[in-house]
Amino acid sequence: MIQRKFDGIDLKYIAMVTMLIDHIGVVFIENTRLYSIESFQMLDVCIRLIGRIAFPLFAFLLVEGFQHTSNLRNYASRLLVFAFISEIPFDLAASGKLTWAHQNVFFTLFIGLLVLKGLQFAQTNSSSMVTYYFTSGFSIVAGCLAAYFLSVDYSYMGVLLIVILYLLRDEPKKKCTIGAILFSYELTAILSFIMIYRYTGQKGSTKLHKYAFYAFYPAHLLILWVLKMLIIR
């Protein structure tokens, strides 16, 4: 059992490292001839299990960011800008070609952020419970449909997780339990919710500029793709 506590920076670093490990498997094993070798298939399974830790942490950090940002418009703009910046590296790393068949996780987070804004609006502006449930329900359904039809990473399940982490933000045990159940198809995701449960509520400190965390996503995908072109033909 994990005993230590985690602040926001801890969770960011863990999410980034596990995501990097996950994408190493995608780029260097799944999309190459190595995947036809049984031992590499087993290695890929292990790598991807490590990678399943990343998204719930990013979803949780999005909710934290939404609650504490002083400028939601700028926050949303950053997510959308990096979503488009990341799309070409994402396509190249994931499939070796440019395609709109599947969109990167920044689009998932952007849609999730819009849904959270809709839920916040419903909470603060609804004149009755009927209006609240209608507005909230509309926001959630619209976000899930957008995620599904745009084929973003983690699809509507990613958006639903963001919603759960927000609606149950003041109930750590309940949100982590329900989140773990929702993502039970990702076996190792439960480790993410253990870390989220042990979140200190503190942002933490780092010498890295906040944009470094955004830039890491397209940068590491592009670097992995270039290395693949140089090493595996």
Contacts in CASP RR format, 6 or more apart in sequence:
PFRMAT RR
TARGET T0000
AUTHOR 0000-0000-0000
METHOD contacts of the structure
MODEL  1
MIQRKFDGIDLKYIAMVTMLIDHIGVVFIENTRLYSIESFQMLDVCIRLI
GRIAFPLFAFLLVEGFQHTSNLRNYASRLLVFAFISEIPFDLAASGKLTW
AHQNVFFTLFIGLLVLKGLQFAQTNSSSMVTYYFTSGFSIVAGCLAAYFL
SVDYSYMGVLLIVILYLLRDEPKKKCTIGAILFSYELTAILSFIMIYRYT
GQKGSTKLHKYAFYAFYPAHLLILWVLKMLIIR
1 194 0 8 1.000
2 191 0 8 1.000
2 194 0 8 1.000
2 195 0 8 1.000
2 198 0 8 1.000
4 198 0 8 1.000
5 198 0 8 1.000
5 199 0 8 1.000
5 200 0 8 1.000
6 14 0 8 1.000
6 195 0 8 1.000
6 198 0 8 1.000
6 199 0 8 1.000
6 200 0 8 1.000
7 199 0 8 1.000
7 200 0 8 1.000
7 201 0 8 1.000
7 202 0 8 1.000
7 203 0 8 1.000
7 204 0 8 1.000
8 61 0 8 1.000
8 64 0 8 1.000
8 199 0 8 1.000
8 200 0 8 1.000
8 201 0 8 1.000
8 202 0 8 1.000
8 203 0 8 1.000
8 204 0 8 1.000
9 203 0 8 1.000
9 204 0 8 1.000
9 205 0 8 1.000
9 206 0 8 1.000
10 195 0 8 1.000
10 204 0 8 1.000
11 57 0 8 1.000
11 60 0 8 1.000
11 61 0 8 1.000
11 195 0 8 1.000
11 196 0 8 1.000
11 199 0 8 1.000
12 57 0 8 1.000
12 61 0 8 1.000
12 206 0 8 1.000
12 213 0 8 1.000
14 53 0 8 1.000
14 54 0 8 1.000
14 57 0 8 1.000
14 195 0 8 1.000
15 53 0 8 1.000
15 54 0 8 1.000
15 55 0 8 1.000
15 57 0 8 1.000
15 58 0 8 1.000
15 61 0 8 1.000
16 54 0 8 1.000
16 213 0 8 1.000
16 216 0 8 1.000
18 50 0 8 1.000
18 51 0 8 1.000
18 52 0 8 1.000
18 53 0 8 1.000
18 54 0 8 1.000
18 57 0 8 1.000
19 51 0 8 1.000
19 54 0 8 1.000
19 58 0 8 1.000
19 217 0 8 1.000
19 220 0 8 1.000
20 220 0 8 1.000
21 47 0 8 1.000
21 50 0 8 1.000
21 51 0 8 1.000
22 47 0 8 1.000
22 48 0 8 1.000
22 50 0 8 1.000
22 51 0 8 1.000
22 52 0 8 1.000
22 54 0 8 1.000
23 93 0 8 1.000
23 220 0 8 1.000
23 221 0 8 1.000
23 224 0 8 1.000
24 47 0 8 1.000
24 224 0 8 1.000
25 44 0 8 1.000
25 47 0 8 1.000
25 48 0 8 1.000
26 48 0 8 1.000
26 93 0 8 1.000
26 94 0 8 1.000
27 93 0 8 1.000
27 224 0 8 1.000
27 225 0 8 1.000
27 227 0 8 1.000
27 228 0 8 1.000
28 34 0 8 1.000
28 224 0 8 1.000
28 227 0 8 1.000
28 228 0 8 1.000
28 231 0 8 1.000
28 232 0 8 1.000
29 35 0 8 1.000
29 40 0 8 1.000
29 41 0 8 1.000
29 43 0 8 1.000
29 44 0 8 1.000
29 47 0 8 1.000
30 44 0 8 1.000
31 94 0 8 1.000
31 95 0 8 1.000
31 96 0 8 1.000
31 228 0 8 1.000
32 228 0 8 1.000
32 232 0 8 1.000
33 232 0 8 1.000
34 40 0 8 1.000
34 232 0 8 1.000
35 41 0 8 1.000
35 44 0 8 1.000
49 187 0 8 1.000
49 188 0 8 1.000
50 188 0 8 1.000
51 188 0 8 1.000
52 183 0 8 1.000
52 186 0 8 1.000
52 187 0 8 1.000
52 188 0 8 1.000
52 189 0 8 1.000
52 192 0 8 1.000
53 188 0 8 1.000
53 189 0 8 1.000
53 191 0 8 1.000
53 192 0 8 1.000
54 192 0 8 1.000
55 105 0 8 1.000
55 153 0 8 1.000
55 154 0 8 1.000
55 158 0 8 1.000
55 161 0 8 1.000
55 186 0 8 1.000
55 189 0 8 1.000
55 192 0 8 1.000
56 161 0 8 1.000
56 179 0 8 1.000
56 183 0 8 1.000
56 189 0 8 1.000
56 192 0 8 1.000
56 193 0 8 1.000
56 196 0 8 1.000
57 192 0 8 1.000
57 195 0 8 1.000
57 196 0 8 1.000
58 105 0 8 1.000
58 109 0 8 1.000
59 109 0 8 1.000
59 158 0 8 1.000
59 161 0 8 1.000
59 162 0 8 1.000
59 165 0 8 1.000
60 165 0 8 1.000
60 192 0 8 1.000
60 196 0 8 1.000
60 199 0 8 1.000
62 109 0 8 1.000
62 112 0 8 1.000
62 113 0 8 1.000
62 116 0 8 1.000
62 162 0 8 1.000
63 116 0 8 1.000
63 162 0 8 1.000
63 165 0 8 1.000
63 166 0 8 1.000
63 169 0 8 1.000
64 201 0 8 1.000
65 75 0 8 1.000
66 72 0 8 1.000
66 75 0 8 1.000
66 113 0 8 1.000
66 116 0 8 1.000
66 117 0 8 1.000
66 166 0 8 1.000
67 169 0 8 1.000
68 203 0 8 1.000
69 75 0 8 1.000
72 113 0 8 1.000
72 117 0 8 1.000
75 113 0 8 1.000
76 110 0 8 1.000
76 113 0 8 1.000
76 114 0 8 1.000
76 117 0 8 1.000
78 211 0 8 1.000
78 214 0 8 1.000
79 106 0 8 1.000
79 109 0 8 1.000
79 110 0 8 1.000
79 113 0 8 1.000
80 106 0 8 1.000
80 110 0 8 1.000
82 106 0 8 1.000
82 214 0 8 1.000
82 215 0 8 1.000
82 217 0 8 1.000
82 218 0 8 1.000
83 103 0 8 1.000
83 104 0 8 1.000
83 106 0 8 1.000
83 107 0 8 1.000
83 109 0 8 1.000
83 110 0 8 1.000
85 218 0 8 1.000
86 104 0 8 1.000
86 106 0 8 1.000
86 217 0 8 1.000
86 218 0 8 1.000
86 221 0 8 1.000
87 103 0 8 1.000
87 104 0 8 1.000
88 98 0 8 1.000
89 218 0 8 1.000
89 219 0 8 1.000
89 221 0 8 1.000
89 222 0 8 1.000
89 225 0 8 1.000
90 103 0 8 1.000
90 104 0 8 1.000
90 218 0 8 1.000
90 221 0 8 1.000
91 97 0 8 1.000
91 98 0 8 1.000
91 99 0 8 1.000
92 98 0 8 1.000
92 221 0 8 1.000
92 222 0 8 1.000
92 225 0 8 1.000
93 221 0 8 1.000
93 222 0 8 1.000
93 224 0 8 1.000
93 225 0 8 1.000
93 228 0 8 1.000
94 102 0 8 1.000
95 101 0 8 1.000
95 102 0 8 1.000
96 225 0 8 1.000
101 151 0 8 1.000
102 151 0 8 1.000
102 152 0 8 1.000
102 153 0 8 1.000
103 150 0 8 1.000
103 151 0 8 1.000
103 152 0 8 1.000
103 153 0 8 1.000
104 152 0 8 1.000
104 153 0 8 1.000
104 217 0 8 1.000
105 152 0 8 1.000
105 153 0 8 1.000
105 154 0 8 1.000
105 217 0 8 1.000
106 217 0 8 1.000
107 147 0 8 1.000
107 150 0 8 1.000
107 152 0 8 1.000
107 153 0 8 1.000
108 147 0 8 1.000
108 152 0 8 1.000
108 153 0 8 1.000
108 154 0 8 1.000
108 155 0 8 1.000
108 158 0 8 1.000
108 159 0 8 1.000
109 162 0 8 1.000
111 143 0 8 1.000
111 146 0 8 1.000
111 147 0 8 1.000
111 150 0 8 1.000
111 152 0 8 1.000
111 159 0 8 1.000
112 143 0 8 1.000
112 147 0 8 1.000
112 158 0 8 1.000
112 159 0 8 1.000
112 162 0 8 1.000
112 163 0 8 1.000
114 139 0 8 1.000
114 143 0 8 1.000
115 139 0 8 1.000
115 140 0 8 1.000
115 142 0 8 1.000
115 143 0 8 1.000
115 159 0 8 1.000
115 162 0 8 1.000
115 163 0 8 1.000
116 162 0 8 1.000
116 163 0 8 1.000
116 166 0 8 1.000
117 139 0 8 1.000
118 135 0 8 1.000
118 136 0 8 1.000
118 139 0 8 1.000
119 136 0 8 1.000
119 139 0 8 1.000
119 140 0 8 1.000
119 163 0 8 1.000
119 166 0 8 1.000
119 167 0 8 1.000
121 135 0 8 1.000
121 139 0 8 1.000
122 131 0 8 1.000
122 132 0 8 1.000
122 135 0 8 1.000
122 136 0 8 1.000
122 139 0 8 1.000
123 132 0 8 1.000
123 136 0 8 1.000
125 135 0 8 1.000
126 132 0 8 1.000
126 135 0 8 1.000
140 159 0 8 1.000
140 160 0 8 1.000
140 163 0 8 1.000
143 156 0 8 1.000
143 159 0 8 1.000
144 156 0 8 1.000
144 159 0 8 1.000
144 160 0 8 1.000
145 156 0 8 1.000
147 154 0 8 1.000
147 155 0 8 1.000
147 156 0 8 1.000
147 158 0 8 1.000
147 159 0 8 1.000
148 155 0 8 1.000
148 156 0 8 1.000
154 161 0 8 1.000
157 182 0 8 1.000
157 183 0 8 1.000
160 182 0 8 1.000
161 179 0 8 1.000
161 182 0 8 1.000
161 183 0 8 1.000
164 175 0 8 1.000
164 178 0 8 1.000
164 179 0 8 1.000
164 182 0 8 1.000
165 175 0 8 1.000
165 179 0 8 1.000
165 196 0 8 1.000
167 175 0 8 1.000
168 174 0 8 1.000
168 175 0 8 1.000
168 178 0 8 1.000
169 175 0 8 1.000
172 196 0 8 1.000
172 197 0 8 1.000
172 199 0 8 1.000
173 197 0 8 1.000
175 196 0 8 1.000
176 193 0 8 1.000
176 194 0 8 1.000
176 196 0 8 1.000
176 197 0 8 1.000
177 193 0 8 1.000
179 193 0 8 1.000
180 189 0 8 1.000
180 190 0 8 1.000
180 193 0 8 1.000
183 189 0 8 1.000
183 190 0 8 1.000
183 192 0 8 1.000
183 193 0 8 1.000
184 190 0 8 1.000
END
